């Protein structure tokens, strides 16, 4: 009778151990797949952010050039207004 219980306990332990091993093996595989997905997703997002950063830098440079042109035009107009106002006051 003792041998039967020993055999049953050994059998249950062995089967349970094998099932637990398969469970933890699949769990580790899923975790690795999730990490791979997250890594790929992060790489994709970083690439998109780098492209957006480069584009915004180019737009900033273009806007800076436009501001310089507009500032020069405003200065020119201010000078013209000054001369027109001086001429108007002198009776031209």
Secondary structure, 3 states (H helix, E strand, C coil): CHHHHHHHHHHHHHHHHHHHHHHHHHHHHHHHHHHHHHHHHHHHHHHHHHHHHHHHHHHHHHHHHHHHHHHHHHHHHHHHHHHHHHHHHCCC
